[in-house]
Amino acid sequence: MDRDYEKAIKVDSVAQEYLYVARLGCSCGGRLRPTGQALLEHKGHHYDLLKTRCQVCGNHAEFLFDINSFFGRR
Ligand SMILES: [Zn+2]
């Protein structure tokens, strides 16, 4: 599956990923609950894929985060 790595959201920590998703929420107004996380590598860069599901409408959403600023420095 092709992913748009250019549009990955830059974050400085894993906590920021969860904060981003919590703030954004679903288009229906419901809360997005993280259901899974996957570490991806693309052209030598590292990304976190966060899978979420809306607690109200059940809609699935995936977010791609650019974690290069802190990857390997934890
Ligand atoms: Zn929803």
N, CA, C, O and the ligand as a Tripos MOL2 file, in Angstrom:
@<TRIPOS>MOLECULE
protein
  297   295    75     0     0
PROTEIN
NO_CHARGES

@<TRIPOS>ATOM
      1 N           0.8440   -1.2000    0.0000 N.3       1 MET1
      2 CA          0.0000    0.0000    0.0000 C.3       1 MET1
      3 C           0.8760    1.2460    0.0000 C.2       1 MET1
      4 O           1.8070    1.3630    0.7970 O.2       1 MET1
      5 N           0.5730    2.1630   -0.8910 N.am      2 ASP2
      6 CA          1.3360    3.4030   -0.9870 C.3       2 ASP2
      7 C           0.9130    4.3890    0.0850 C.2       2 ASP2
      8 O          -0.2740    4.6390    0.2940 O.2       2 ASP2
      9 N           1.8920    4.9340    0.7460 N.am      3 ARG3
     10 CA          1.5900    5.9240    1.7710 C.3       3 ARG3
     11 C           2.2460    7.2410    1.3870 C.2       3 ARG3
     12 O           3.3000    7.2640    0.7520 O.2       3 ARG3
     13 N           1.6100    8.3320    1.7800 N.am      4 ASP4
     14 CA          2.1280    9.6450    1.4510 C.3       4 ASP4
     15 C           3.0880   10.1170    2.5390 C.2       4 ASP4
     16 O           2.7160   10.8710    3.4380 O.2       4 ASP4
     17 N           4.3250    9.6540    2.4340 N.am      5 TYR5
     18 CA          5.3210    9.9700    3.4620 C.3       5 TYR5
     19 C           5.6530   11.4630    3.5140 C.2       5 TYR5
     20 O           6.0540   11.9830    4.5560 O.2       5 TYR5
     21 N           5.4810   12.1430    2.3810 N.am      6 GLU6
     22 CA          5.7560   13.5820    2.3380 C.3       6 GLU6
     23 C           4.8350   14.3490    3.2930 C.2       6 GLU6
     24 O           5.1970   15.4050    3.8120 O.2       6 GLU6
     25 N           3.6550   13.8030    3.5080 N.am      7 LYS7
     26 CA          2.6680   14.5020    4.3300 C.3       7 LYS7
     27 C           2.6450   14.0280    5.7740 C.2       7 LYS7
     28 O           1.7450   14.3900    6.5320 O.2       7 LYS7
     29 N           3.6230   13.2230    6.1580 N.am      8 ALA8
     30 CA          3.6780   12.7290    7.5310 C.3       8 ALA8
     31 C           3.7470   13.9080    8.5010 C.2       8 ALA8
     32 O           4.3890   14.9200    8.2190 O.2       8 ALA8
     33 N           3.0930   13.7660    9.6220 N.am      9 ILE9
     34 CA          3.0320   14.8380   10.6120 C.3       9 ILE9
     35 C           4.2670   14.7600   11.5060 C.2       9 ILE9
     36 O           4.5400   13.7240   12.1130 O.2       9 ILE9
     37 N           5.0040   15.8570   11.5800 N.am     10 LYS10
     38 CA          6.2290   15.8580   12.3810 C.3      10 LYS10
     39 C           5.9080   15.9720   13.8730 C.2      10 LYS10
     40 O           5.1720   16.8620   14.3000 O.2      10 LYS10
     41 N           6.4780   15.0520   14.6500 N.am     11 VAL11
     42 CA          6.2800   15.0910   16.0950 C.3      11 VAL11
     43 C           7.6250   14.9060   16.7840 C.2      11 VAL11
     44 O           8.5830   14.4260   16.1770 O.2      11 VAL11
     45 N           7.6910   15.2900   18.0550 N.am     12 ASP12
     46 CA          8.9260   15.1730   18.8270 C.3      12 ASP12
     47 C           8.8750   14.0550   19.8510 C.2      12 ASP12
     48 O           9.8710   13.7830   20.5210 O.2      12 ASP12
     49 N           7.7250   13.4020   19.9820 N.am     13 SER13
     50 CA          7.6020   12.3000   20.9390 C.3      13 SER13
     51 C           6.3650   11.4760   20.5890 C.2      13 SER13
     52 O           5.4860   11.9220   19.8510 O.2      13 SER13
     53 N           6.3220   10.2730   21.1330 N.am     14 VAL14
     54 CA          5.1540    9.4130   20.9160 C.3      14 VAL14
     55 C           3.9230   10.0510   21.5750 C.2      14 VAL14
     56 O           2.8070    9.9510   21.0650 O.2      14 VAL14
     57 N           4.1520   10.7060   22.7140 N.am     15 ALA15
     58 CA          3.0510   11.3630   23.4220 C.3      15 ALA15
     59 C           2.3670   12.3910   22.5270 C.2      15 ALA15
     60 O           1.1470   12.5520   22.5690 O.2      15 ALA15
     61 N           3.1720   13.0880   21.7120 N.am     16 GLN16
     62 CA          2.6130   14.0920   20.7960 C.3      16 GLN16
     63 C           1.7010   13.4560   19.7540 C.2      16 GLN16
     64 O           0.7270   14.0660   19.3140 O.2      16 GLN16
     65 N           2.0220   12.2360   19.3680 N.am     17 GLU17
     66 CA          1.1750   11.5370   18.3910 C.3      17 GLU17
     67 C          -0.2170   11.3360   18.9650 C.2      17 GLU17
     68 O          -1.2220   11.5990   18.3040 O.2      17 GLU17
     69 N          -0.2600   10.8650   20.2020 N.am     18 TYR18
     70 CA         -1.5460   10.5940   20.8510 C.3      18 TYR18
     71 C          -2.3150   11.8840   21.1200 C.2      18 TYR18
     72 O          -3.5430   11.9250   21.0440 O.2      18 TYR18
     73 N          -1.5590   12.9380   21.4370 N.am     19 LEU19
     74 CA         -2.1800   14.2330   21.6940 C.3      19 LEU19
     75 C          -2.8160   14.7650   20.4090 C.2      19 LEU19
     76 O          -3.9270   15.2960   20.4210 O.2      19 LEU19
     77 N          -2.0950   14.6130   19.3120 N.am     20 TYR20
     78 CA         -2.5890   15.0730   18.0140 C.3      20 TYR20
     79 C          -3.9170   14.3970   17.6720 C.2      20 TYR20
     80 O          -4.8860   15.0520   17.2870 O.2      20 TYR20
     81 N          -3.9360   13.0860   17.8220 N.am     21 VAL21
     82 CA         -5.1330   12.3000   17.5000 C.3      21 VAL21
     83 C          -6.2880   12.6610   18.4290 C.2      21 VAL21
     84 O          -7.4380   12.7550   17.9990 O.2      21 VAL21
     85 N          -5.9670   12.8620   19.7100 N.am     22 ALA22
     86 CA         -6.9940   13.2020   20.6920 C.3      22 ALA22
     87 C          -7.6110   14.5650   20.3950 C.2      22 ALA22
     88 O          -8.8180   14.7570   20.5400 O.2      22 ALA22
     89 N          -6.7670   15.5110   19.9760 N.am     23 ARG23
     90 CA         -7.2440   16.8600   19.6750 C.3      23 ARG23
     91 C          -8.0640   16.8850   18.4040 C.2      23 ARG23
     92 O          -9.0760   17.5800   18.3230 O.2      23 ARG23
     93 N          -7.6260   16.1240   17.4070 N.am     24 LEU24
     94 CA         -8.2890   16.1220   16.1150 C.3      24 LEU24
     95 C          -9.6930   15.5330   16.2180 C.2      24 LEU24
     96 O         -10.6710   16.1740   15.8330 O.2      24 LEU24
     97 N          -9.7880   14.3160   16.7370 N.am     25 GLY25
     98 CA        -11.0780   13.6650   16.8480 C.3      25 GLY25
     99 C         -11.6300   13.2620   15.4920 C.2      25 GLY25
    100 O         -11.0050   13.4990   14.4580 O.2      25 GLY25
    101 N         -12.7890   12.6600   15.5050 N.am     26 CYS26
    102 CA        -13.4450   12.2060   14.2810 C.3      26 CYS26
    103 C         -14.3060   13.3300   13.7160 C.2      26 CYS26
    104 O         -14.6860   14.2520   14.4370 O.2      26 CYS26
    105 N         -14.6110   13.2510   12.4210 N.am     27 SER27
    106 CA        -15.4470   14.2690   11.7880 C.3      27 SER27
    107 C         -16.8680   14.2700   12.3540 C.2      27 SER27
    108 O         -17.5960   15.2520   12.2090 O.2      27 SER27
    109 N         -17.2640   13.1600   13.0040 N.am     28 CYS28
    110 CA        -18.6070   13.0810   13.5960 C.3      28 CYS28
    111 C         -18.6340   13.7170   14.9800 C.2      28 CYS28
    112 O         -19.6980   13.8550   15.5840 O.2      28 CYS28
    113 N         -17.4510   14.1070   15.4870 N.am     29 GLY29
    114 CA        -17.3690   14.7070   16.8090 C.3      29 GLY29
    115 C         -16.9690   13.7140   17.8880 C.2      29 GLY29
    116 O         -16.7420   14.0940   19.0370 O.2      29 GLY29
    117 N         -16.8830   12.4460   17.5170 N.am     30 GLY30
    118 CA        -16.5000   11.4070   18.4720 C.3      30 GLY30
    119 C         -15.0070   11.3990   18.7340 C.2      30 GLY30
    120 O         -14.2350   12.0790   18.0580 O.2      30 GLY30
    121 N         -14.6210   10.6260   19.7160 N.am     31 ARG31
    122 CA        -13.2060   10.5100   20.0580 C.3      31 ARG31
    123 C         -12.5630    9.3670   19.2870 C.2      31 ARG31
    124 O         -13.1690    8.3160   19.0770 O.2      31 ARG31
    125 N         -11.3270    9.5950   18.8700 N.am     32 LEU32
    126 CA        -10.5880    8.5500   18.1860 C.3      32 LEU32
    127 C          -9.7510    7.7860   19.2010 C.2      32 LEU32
    128 O          -8.9410    8.3630   19.9260 O.2      32 LEU32
    129 N          -9.9650    6.4720   19.2360 N.am     33 ARG33
    130 CA         -9.2090    5.6510   20.1650 C.3      33 ARG33
    131 C          -8.1350    4.8890   19.3880 C.2      33 ARG33
    132 O          -8.4440    4.1940   18.4200 O.2      33 ARG33
    133 N          -6.8590    5.0200   19.8140 N.am     34 PRO34
    134 CA         -5.7920    4.2910   19.1270 C.3      34 PRO34
    135 C          -6.0080    2.7790   19.2450 C.2      34 PRO34
    136 O          -6.2940    2.2630   20.3260 O.2      34 PRO34
    137 N          -5.8670    2.0840   18.1200 N.am     35 THR35
    138 CA         -6.0620    0.6350   18.1190 C.3      35 THR35
    139 C          -4.7880   -0.1130   17.7580 C.2      35 THR35
    140 O          -4.6850   -1.3200   17.9750 O.2      35 THR35
    141 N          -3.8340    0.5970   17.2160 N.am     36 GLY36
    142 CA         -2.5980   -0.0780   16.8430 C.3      36 GLY36
    143 C          -1.5460    0.9100   16.3760 C.2      36 GLY36
    144 O          -1.8480    2.0400   15.9910 O.2      36 GLY36
    145 N          -0.3120    0.4590   16.4210 N.am     37 GLN37
    146 CA          0.7990    1.3190   16.0590 C.3      37 GLN37
    147 C           1.8180    0.4830   15.3040 C.2      37 GLN37
    148 O           2.0720   -0.6670   15.6620 O.2      37 GLN37
    149 N           2.3930    1.0500   14.2770 N.am     38 ALA38
    150 CA          3.3920    0.3120   13.5090 C.3      38 ALA38
    151 C           4.5530    1.2210   13.1450 C.2      38 ALA38
    152 O           4.3650    2.3610   12.7220 O.2      38 ALA38
    153 N           5.7450    0.6970   13.3170 N.am     39 LEU39
    154 CA          6.9440    1.4500   12.9710 C.3      39 LEU39
    155 C           7.2750    1.1540   11.5040 C.2      39 LEU39
    156 O           7.4040   -0.0040   11.1060 O.2      39 LEU39
    157 N           7.4080    2.2090   10.7210 N.am     40 LEU40
    158 CA          7.6860    2.0340    9.3010 C.3      40 LEU40
    159 C           9.0040    2.6980    8.9380 C.2      40 LEU40
    160 O           9.4110    3.6880    9.5460 O.2      40 LEU40
    161 N           9.6660    2.1280    7.9260 N.am     41 GLU41
    162 CA         10.8890    2.7390    7.4270 C.3      41 GLU41
    163 C          10.7070    3.0110    5.9480 C.2      41 GLU41
    164 O          10.2320    2.1570    5.2000 O.2      41 GLU41
    165 N          11.0830    4.1910    5.5390 N.am     42 HIS42
    166 CA         10.9360    4.5720    4.1380 C.3      42 HIS42
    167 C          12.1360    5.4090    3.7330 C.2      42 HIS42
    168 O          12.3420    6.5060    4.2530 O.2      42 HIS42
    169 N          12.9200    4.8920    2.8120 N.am     43 LYS43
    170 CA         14.1240    5.5920    2.3250 C.3      43 LYS43
    171 C          15.0330    6.0500    3.4690 C.2      43 LYS43
    172 O          15.5660    7.1600    3.4460 O.2      43 LYS43
    173 N          15.2000    5.1840    4.4650 N.am     44 GLY44
    174 CA         16.1110    5.5000    5.5580 C.3      44 GLY44
    175 C          15.5320    6.3980    6.6330 C.2      44 GLY44
    176 O          16.2210    6.7340    7.5960 O.2      44 GLY44
    177 N          14.2680    6.7920    6.4840 N.am     45 HIS45
    178 CA         13.6190    7.6120    7.4980 C.3      45 HIS45
    179 C          12.6010    6.7780    8.2670 C.2      45 HIS45
    180 O          12.0930    5.7710    7.7730 O.2      45 HIS45
    181 N          12.3210    7.2150    9.4690 N.am     46 HIS46
    182 CA         11.4250    6.4310   10.3210 C.3      46 HIS46
    183 C          10.0860    7.1240   10.5460 C.2      46 HIS46
    184 O           9.9960    8.3380   10.7330 O.2      46 HIS46
    185 N           9.0660    6.2990   10.5190 N.am     47 TYR47
    186 CA          7.7010    6.8080   10.6630 C.3      47 TYR47
    187 C           6.9020    5.9070   11.5920 C.2      47 TYR47
    188 O           7.1630    4.7090   11.7070 O.2      47 TYR47
    189 N           5.9470    6.5000   12.2330 N.am     48 ASP48
    190 CA          5.0310    5.7640   13.0840 C.3      48 ASP48
    191 C           3.6480    5.8490   12.4600 C.2      48 ASP48
    192 O           3.1520    6.9350   12.1610 O.2      48 ASP48
    193 N           3.0370    4.6960   12.2680 N.am     49 LEU49
    194 CA          1.6700    4.6820   11.7490 C.3      49 LEU49
    195 C           0.7460    4.3830   12.9170 C.2      49 LEU49
    196 O           0.8380    3.3280   13.5450 O.2      49 LEU49
    197 N          -0.1460    5.3270   13.2010 N.am     50 LEU50
    198 CA         -1.0770    5.1540   14.3090 C.3      50 LEU50
    199 C          -2.4680    4.8810   13.7590 C.2      50 LEU50
    200 O          -3.0390    5.6930   13.0310 O.2      50 LEU50
    201 N          -2.9990    3.7210   14.1240 N.am     51 LYS51
    202 CA         -4.3400    3.3530   13.6760 C.3      51 LYS51
    203 C          -5.3370    3.6860   14.7720 C.2      51 LYS51
    204 O          -5.1120    3.3990   15.9480 O.2      51 LYS51
    205 N          -6.4360    4.2930   14.3690 N.am     52 THR52
    206 CA         -7.4370    4.6910   15.3570 C.3      52 THR52
    207 C          -8.8370    4.2910   14.8880 C.2      52 THR52
    208 O          -9.0760    4.0200   13.7110 O.2      52 THR52
    209 N          -9.7340    4.2670   15.8470 N.am     53 ARG53
    210 CA        -11.1330    3.9550   15.5360 C.3      53 ARG53
    211 C         -11.9950    4.8870   16.3750 C.2      53 ARG53
    212 O         -11.7490    5.0910   17.5640 O.2      53 ARG53
    213 N         -13.0200    5.4520   15.7220 N.am     54 CYS54
    214 CA        -13.9090    6.3730   16.4190 C.3      54 CYS54
    215 C         -14.7970    5.5910   17.3860 C.2      54 CYS54
    216 O         -15.3540    4.5500   17.0370 O.2      54 CYS54
    217 N         -14.9160    6.1090   18.5930 N.am     55 GLN55
    218 CA        -15.7150    5.4340   19.6150 C.3      55 GLN55
    219 C         -17.2060    5.6130   19.3750 C.2      55 GLN55
    220 O         -18.0190    4.8880   19.9470 O.2      55 GLN55
    221 N         -17.5730    6.5850   18.5230 N.am     56 VAL56
    222 CA        -18.9880    6.8570   18.2840 C.3      56 VAL56
    223 C         -19.4900    6.1940   16.9910 C.2      56 VAL56
    224 O         -20.4240    5.3930   17.0240 O.2      56 VAL56
    225 N         -18.8650    6.5330   15.8500 N.am     57 CYS57
    226 CA        -19.3540    6.0160   14.5680 C.3      57 CYS57
    227 C         -18.5900    4.7930   14.0890 C.2      57 CYS57
    228 O         -19.0050    4.1500   13.1240 O.2      57 CYS57
    229 N         -17.4820    4.4570   14.7420 N.am     58 GLY58
    230 CA        -16.7300    3.2560   14.3630 C.3      58 GLY58
    231 C         -15.8330    3.4300   13.1590 C.2      58 GLY58
    232 O         -15.2440    2.4680   12.6680 O.2      58 GLY58
    233 N         -15.7280    4.6810   12.6760 N.am     59 ASN59
    234 CA        -14.8900    4.9650   11.5220 C.3      59 ASN59
    235 C         -13.4040    4.7330   11.8340 C.2      59 ASN59
    236 O         -12.9200    5.0960   12.9070 O.2      59 ASN59
    237 N         -12.6970    4.1260   10.8830 N.am     60 HIS60
    238 CA        -11.2710    3.8920   11.0740 C.3      60 HIS60
    239 C         -10.4600    5.0120   10.4250 C.2      60 HIS60
    240 O         -10.7910    5.4800    9.3350 O.2      60 HIS60
    241 N          -9.4110    5.4290   11.0970 N.am     61 ALA61
    242 CA         -8.5400    6.4580   10.5310 C.3      61 ALA61
    243 C          -7.0970    6.1130   10.8640 C.2      61 ALA61
    244 O          -6.7960    5.6130   11.9470 O.2      61 ALA61
    245 N          -6.2080    6.3900    9.9090 N.am     62 GLU62
    246 CA         -4.7890    6.1360   10.1230 C.3      62 GLU62
    247 C          -4.0150    7.4370    9.9980 C.2      62 GLU62
    248 O          -4.3130    8.2800    9.1510 O.2      62 GLU62
    249 N          -3.0190    7.5840   10.8540 N.am     63 PHE63
    250 CA         -2.2040    8.7920   10.8260 C.3      63 PHE63
    251 C          -0.7400    8.4020   10.7270 C.2      63 PHE63
    252 O          -0.2680    7.4960   11.4140 O.2      63 PHE63
    253 N          -0.0370    9.1050    9.8590 N.am     64 LEU64
    254 CA          1.3760    8.8260    9.6730 C.3      64 LEU64
    255 C           2.1930    9.9560   10.2980 C.2      64 LEU64
    256 O           2.0160   11.1290    9.9680 O.2      64 LEU64
    257 N           3.0870    9.5760   11.2010 N.am     65 PHE65
    258 CA          3.9040   10.5750   11.8890 C.3      65 PHE65
    259 C           5.3720   10.4360   11.5190 C.2      65 PHE65
    260 O           5.8980    9.3300   11.3960 O.2      65 PHE65
    261 N           6.0120   11.5630   11.3470 N.am     66 ASP66
    262 CA          7.4500   11.6190   11.0840 C.3      66 ASP66
    263 C           8.1570   11.6770   12.4420 C.2      66 ASP66
    264 O           8.0500   12.6640   13.1700 O.2      66 ASP66
    265 N           8.8820   10.6010   12.7670 N.am     67 ILE67
    266 CA          9.4950   10.5190   14.1020 C.3      67 ILE67
    267 C          11.0140   10.6310   14.0540 C.2      67 ILE67
    268 O          11.6990   10.2500   15.0030 O.2      67 ILE67
    269 N          11.5360   11.1490   12.9580 N.am     68 ASN68
    270 CA         12.9890   11.2220   12.8060 C.3      68 ASN68
    271 C          13.6720   12.1300   13.8250 C.2      68 ASN68
    272 O          14.8470   11.9390   14.1390 O.2      68 ASN68
    273 N          12.9400   13.1150   14.3390 N.am     69 SER69
    274 CA         13.5430   14.0510   15.2860 C.3      69 SER69
    275 C          13.9260   13.3840   16.6010 C.2      69 SER69
    276 O          14.8010   13.8760   17.3130 O.2      69 SER69
    277 N          13.2710   12.2540   16.9330 N.am     70 PHE70
    278 CA         13.6230   11.6120   18.2060 C.3      70 PHE70
    279 C          13.8930   10.1230   18.0850 C.2      70 PHE70
    280 O          14.2360    9.4810   19.0780 O.2      70 PHE70
    281 N          13.7470    9.5600   16.8970 N.am     71 PHE71
    282 CA         13.9760    8.1260   16.7470 C.3      71 PHE71
    283 C          15.4160    7.7660   17.0880 C.2      71 PHE71
    284 O          16.3580    8.4020   16.6140 O.2      71 PHE71
    285 N          15.5740    6.7300   17.9230 N.am     72 GLY72
    286 CA         16.9090    6.2960   18.3070 C.3      72 GLY72
    287 C          17.5140    7.1000   19.4320 C.2      72 GLY72
    288 O          18.6400    6.8330   19.8510 O.2      72 GLY72
    289 N          16.7790    8.0870   19.9320 N.am     73 ARG73
    290 CA         17.2900    8.9400   21.0130 C.3      73 ARG73
    291 C          16.5100    8.7630   22.2950 C.2      73 ARG73
    292 O          16.5950    9.5980   23.1950 O.2      73 ARG73
    293 N          15.7540    7.6910   22.3910 N.am     74 ARG74
    294 CA         14.9720    7.5170   23.6170 C.3      74 ARG74
    295 C          15.8400    6.8790   24.6870 C.2      74 ARG74
    296 O          15.3730    6.6440   25.8020 O.2      74 ARG74
    297 ZN        -16.8870    9.1950   14.2720 Zn       75 ZN75
@<TRIPOS>BOND
     1     1     2 1
     2     2     3 1
     3     3     4 2
     4     3     5 am
     5     5     6 1
     6     6     7 1
     7     7     8 2
     8     7     9 am
     9     9    10 1
    10    10    11 1
    11    11    12 2
    12    11    13 am
    13    13    14 1
    14    14    15 1
    15    15    16 2
    16    15    17 am
    17    17    18 1
    18    18    19 1
    19    19    20 2
    20    19    21 am
    21    21    22 1
    22    22    23 1
    23    23    24 2
    24    23    25 am
    25    25    26 1
    26    26    27 1
    27    27    28 2
    28    27    29 am
    29    29    30 1
    30    30    31 1
    31    31    32 2
    32    31    33 am
    33    33    34 1
    34    34    35 1
    35    35    36 2
    36    35    37 am
    37    37    38 1
    38    38    39 1
    39    39    40 2
    40    39    41 am
    41    41    42 1
    42    42    43 1
    43    43    44 2
    44    43    45 am
    45    45    46 1
    46    46    47 1
    47    47    48 2
    48    47    49 am
    49    49    50 1
    50    50    51 1
    51    51    52 2
    52    51    53 am
    53    53    54 1
    54    54    55 1
    55    55    56 2
    56    55    57 am
    57    57    58 1
    58    58    59 1
    59    59    60 2
    60    59    61 am
    61    61    62 1
    62    62    63 1
    63    63    64 2
    64    63    65 am
    65    65    66 1
    66    66    67 1
    67    67    68 2
    68    67    69 am
    69    69    70 1
    70    70    71 1
    71    71    72 2
    72    71    73 am
    73    73    74 1
    74    74    75 1
    75    75    76 2
    76    75    77 am
    77    77    78 1
    78    78    79 1
    79    79    80 2
    80    79    81 am
    81    81    82 1
    82    82    83 1
    83    83    84 2
    84    83    85 am
    85    85    86 1
    86    86    87 1
    87    87    88 2
    88    87    89 am
    89    89    90 1
    90    90    91 1
    91    91    92 2
    92    91    93 am
    93    93    94 1
    94    94    95 1
    95    95    96 2
    96    95    97 am
    97    97    98 1
    98    98    99 1
    99    99   100 2
   100    99   101 am
   101   101   102 1
   102   102   103 1
   103   103   104 2
   104   103   105 am
   105   105   106 1
   106   106   107 1
   107   107   108 2
   108   107   109 am
   109   109   110 1
   110   110   111 1
   111   111   112 2
   112   111   113 am
   113   113   114 1
   114   114   115 1
   115   115   116 2
   116   115   117 am
   117   117   118 1
   118   118   119 1
   119   119   120 2
   120   119   121 am
   121   121   122 1
   122   122   123 1
   123   123   124 2
   124   123   125 am
   125   125   126 1
   126   126   127 1
   127   127   128 2
   128   127   129 am
   129   129   130 1
   130   130   131 1
   131   131   132 2
   132   131   133 am
   133   133   134 1
   134   134   135 1
   135   135   136 2
   136   135   137 am
   137   137   138 1
   138   138   139 1
   139   139   140 2
   140   139   141 am
   141   141   142 1
   142   142   143 1
   143   143   144 2
   144   143   145 am
   145   145   146 1
   146   146   147 1
   147   147   148 2
   148   147   149 am
   149   149   150 1
   150   150   151 1
   151   151   152 2
   152   151   153 am
   153   153   154 1
   154   154   155 1
   155   155   156 2
   156   155   157 am
   157   157   158 1
   158   158   159 1
   159   159   160 2
   160   159   161 am
   161   161   162 1
   162   162   163 1
   163   163   164 2
   164   163   165 am
   165   165   166 1
   166   166   167 1
   167   167   168 2
   168   167   169 am
   169   169   170 1
   170   170   171 1
   171   171   172 2
   172   171   173 am
   173   173   174 1
   174   174   175 1
   175   175   176 2
   176   175   177 am
   177   177   178 1
   178   178   179 1
   179   179   180 2
   180   179   181 am
   181   181   182 1
   182   182   183 1
   183   183   184 2
   184   183   185 am
   185   185   186 1
   186   186   187 1
   187   187   188 2
   188   187   189 am
   189   189   190 1
   190   190   191 1
   191   191   192 2
   192   191   193 am
   193   193   194 1
   194   194   195 1
   195   195   196 2
   196   195   197 am
   197   197   198 1
   198   198   199 1
   199   199   200 2
   200   199   201 am
   201   201   202 1
   202   202   203 1
   203   203   204 2
   204   203   205 am
   205   205   206 1
   206   206   207 1
   207   207   208 2
   208   207   209 am
   209   209   210 1
   210   210   211 1
   211   211   212 2
   212   211   213 am
   213   213   214 1
   214   214   215 1
   215   215   216 2
   216   215   217 am
   217   217   218 1
   218   218   219 1
   219   219   220 2
   220   219   221 am
   221   221   222 1
   222   222   223 1
   223   223   224 2
   224   223   225 am
   225   225   226 1
   226   226   227 1
   227   227   228 2
   228   227   229 am
   229   229   230 1
   230   230   231 1
   231   231   232 2
   232   231   233 am
   233   233   234 1
   234   234   235 1
   235   235   236 2
   236   235   237 am
   237   237   238 1
   238   238   239 1
   239   239   240 2
   240   239   241 am
   241   241   242 1
   242   242   243 1
   243   243   244 2
   244   243   245 am
   245   245   246 1
   246   246   247 1
   247   247   248 2
   248   247   249 am
   249   249   250 1
   250   250   251 1
   251   251   252 2
   252   251   253 am
   253   253   254 1
   254   254   255 1
   255   255   256 2
   256   255   257 am
   257   257   258 1
   258   258   259 1
   259   259   260 2
   260   259   261 am
   261   261   262 1
   262   262   263 1
   263   263   264 2
   264   263   265 am
   265   265   266 1
   266   266   267 1
   267   267   268 2
   268   267   269 am
   269   269   270 1
   270   270   271 1
   271   271   272 2
   272   271   273 am
   273   273   274 1
   274   274   275 1
   275   275   276 2
   276   275   277 am
   277   277   278 1
   278   278   279 1
   279   279   280 2
   280   279   281 am
   281   281   282 1
   282   282   283 1
   283   283   284 2
   284   283   285 am
   285   285   286 1
   286   286   287 1
   287   287   288 2
   288   287   289 am
   289   289   290 1
   290   290   291 1
   291   291   292 2
   292   291   293 am
   293   293   294 1
   294   294   295 1
   295   295   296 2
@<TRIPOS>SUBSTRUCTURE
     1 MET1         2 RESIDUE 1 A MET
     2 ASP2         6 RESIDUE 1 A ASP
     3 ARG3        10 RESIDUE 1 A ARG
     4 ASP4        14 RESIDUE 1 A ASP
     5 TYR5        18 RESIDUE 1 A TYR
     6 GLU6        22 RESIDUE 1 A GLU
     7 LYS7        26 RESIDUE 1 A LYS
     8 ALA8        30 RESIDUE 1 A ALA
     9 ILE9        34 RESIDUE 1 A ILE
    10 LYS10       38 RESIDUE 1 A LYS
    11 VAL11       42 RESIDUE 1 A VAL
    12 ASP12       46 RESIDUE 1 A ASP
    13 SER13       50 RESIDUE 1 A SER
    14 VAL14       54 RESIDUE 1 A VAL
    15 ALA15       58 RESIDUE 1 A ALA
    16 GLN16       62 RESIDUE 1 A GLN
    17 GLU17       66 RESIDUE 1 A GLU
    18 TYR18       70 RESIDUE 1 A TYR
    19 LEU19       74 RESIDUE 1 A LEU
    20 TYR20       78 RESIDUE 1 A TYR
    21 VAL21       82 RESIDUE 1 A VAL
    22 ALA22       86 RESIDUE 1 A ALA
    23 ARG23       90 RESIDUE 1 A ARG
    24 LEU24       94 RESIDUE 1 A LEU
    25 GLY25       98 RESIDUE 1 A GLY
    26 CYS26      102 RESIDUE 1 A CYS
    27 SER27      106 RESIDUE 1 A SER
    28 CYS28      110 RESIDUE 1 A CYS
    29 GLY29      114 RESIDUE 1 A GLY
    30 GLY30      118 RESIDUE 1 A GLY
    31 ARG31      122 RESIDUE 1 A ARG
    32 LEU32      126 RESIDUE 1 A LEU
    33 ARG33      130 RESIDUE 1 A ARG
    34 PRO34      134 RESIDUE 1 A PRO
    35 THR35      138 RESIDUE 1 A THR
    36 GLY36      142 RESIDUE 1 A GLY
    37 GLN37      146 RESIDUE 1 A GLN
    38 ALA38      150 RESIDUE 1 A ALA
    39 LEU39      154 RESIDUE 1 A LEU
    40 LEU40      158 RESIDUE 1 A LEU
    41 GLU41      162 RESIDUE 1 A GLU
    42 HIS42      166 RESIDUE 1 A HIS
    43 LYS43      170 RESIDUE 1 A LYS
    44 GLY44      174 RESIDUE 1 A GLY
    45 HIS45      178 RESIDUE 1 A HIS
    46 HIS46      182 RESIDUE 1 A HIS
    47 TYR47      186 RESIDUE 1 A TYR
    48 ASP48      190 RESIDUE 1 A ASP
    49 LEU49      194 RESIDUE 1 A LEU
    50 LEU50      198 RESIDUE 1 A LEU
    51 LYS51      202 RESIDUE 1 A LYS
    52 THR52      206 RESIDUE 1 A THR
    53 ARG53      210 RESIDUE 1 A ARG
    54 CYS54      214 RESIDUE 1 A CYS
    55 GLN55      218 RESIDUE 1 A GLN
    56 VAL56      222 RESIDUE 1 A VAL
    57 CYS57      226 RESIDUE 1 A CYS
    58 GLY58      230 RESIDUE 1 A GLY
    59 ASN59      234 RESIDUE 1 A ASN
    60 HIS60      238 RESIDUE 1 A HIS
    61 ALA61      242 RESIDUE 1 A ALA
    62 GLU62      246 RESIDUE 1 A GLU
    63 PHE63      250 RESIDUE 1 A PHE
    64 LEU64      254 RESIDUE 1 A LEU
    65 PHE65      258 RESIDUE 1 A PHE
    66 ASP66      262 RESIDUE 1 A ASP
    67 ILE67      266 RESIDUE 1 A ILE
    68 ASN68      270 RESIDUE 1 A ASN
    69 SER69      274 RESIDUE 1 A SER
    70 PHE70      278 RESIDUE 1 A PHE
    71 PHE71      282 RESIDUE 1 A PHE
    72 GLY72      286 RESIDUE 1 A GLY
    73 ARG73      290 RESIDUE 1 A ARG
    74 ARG74      294 RESIDUE 1 A ARG
    75 ZN75       297 GROUP 0 **** ****
